[in-house]
C-alpha cells in the first residue's frame, strides 16, 4: 500500500484484469476500465488475470515524473523484489510513502 501527496493517478486497463485496493475498498479493473485515484488515497494493485496484462497510467500534475520513473527503473530489475529501504527513500523524495507490502 502506498500514498502520493502531490499528484493524482489514473489507470486504464488496456488488456488483462487487475485488483486495486483504495483505502479499504477492493475494485476489479478489466480490459477497457479506468480507475481514478486522487492524491492522499492509500492504494495498491496487483495483476489478477491468466495471461499478460497492460495498464496505461497517467499522473497529474506530471511535474518531475520523468525523473521519478527513471529513478524507479534503476531500482526495479528482474531479480526479485527491489530494496525496500531504497524504495522508501525514492518515494519520500517525490512526496509519497510506502505504507505496507505489496498485495499477494
Buried (B, 14 or more C-beta within 10 A) or exposed (E): BBBBEEBBBBBBBEEBBBBBBBEEEEBEBEBEBEBEBEBEBBBBBEBBBEEEBEBEEBBEEEEBBEEBEEBBEEEEEEEEEBEEEEBEEBBEEBEBEBEEEEBE
